[in-house]
C-alpha cells in the first residue's frame, strides 16, 4: 500500500445504526465470492450509517466547502479477505455532491449515487438532536429519514465487544464487476456514545436486495474524527 495520502477529511455527526442481524445465507450471494462474511458469535450484521464529511480533498489542496463538504449515507456488511484484517463491503453509498459521486466512482470504484439530503442539528439542554433525510436521485428513489440523539458519555469500544467488531474497521472492499479492490483508511479509534433514534422511513436496505430484519437496531453516535484515505488497489 502506498504511503502517500490521497485525501484527508474531517468526519462529524456520525450516527452508527449498527446492530441489525441478517441471515448469512441472505447476504452471501450479495458479496463477491473472494470475500468471506465476518460474523460475531455466529451472526452476520448490516450497518446503515448517515454522516457528514467536511474538508475532503487531495493532500495539499485547500478546503472549498461547496465541493469538499457534503452529507453521505452508506449501507454495509462486514467481511474479511482470506482471513485477513476485518473490513467492510459497501452495498451502496449516497451523497449530495455530484463532484464527490463522480470522483468516488472513477478513482475509488465505489457504488455512489447522487442524493438529495437535508440535515439539521438542534442544540438543546446540553445535548443535540439530528434530523437526517435523504432521497436517491434516480428511478429507484431509495431513501432514509431518521431523527436521533446521543446519550451517555463517549468512550472507546473495548476489544472483544460487538461495538469493537462493528466500529473498528479500516479496510473497505468494492468491485467494478470484473475485479475486486480494497482501500485503507486511518484514524484514531472512535469515541462512541449510545444513541436513541426515531425512524420515519427507510428503503435503502430493501433496495440493496436485503429483507428488512425484524430485530430493532442498535444505534451509536460519533462526534467526529480526522480521517486519512488511501488509494484503492486491485486485490490479487
Buried (B, 14 or more C-beta within 10 A) or exposed (E): EEEEBBBBBBBBBBBBBBBBBBEEEBBEEBBBEEBBBBBBEEBBBBBBBBBBBBBBBEEEEEEEEEBBBBBBBBBBBBBBBEEEEBBBBBBBBBBBBEBBBEBBBEEBBBBBBBBEBEBEEEEEEEEBBBBBBBBBBEEEEBBBBBBBBBEEEEEBBEEEEBBBBBBBBBBBBBBEEEEBBBBBBEBEEBBBBBBEBEBEEBBBBEBBEBEEBEEEBBBBBBBBBEBBBBBBEEBE
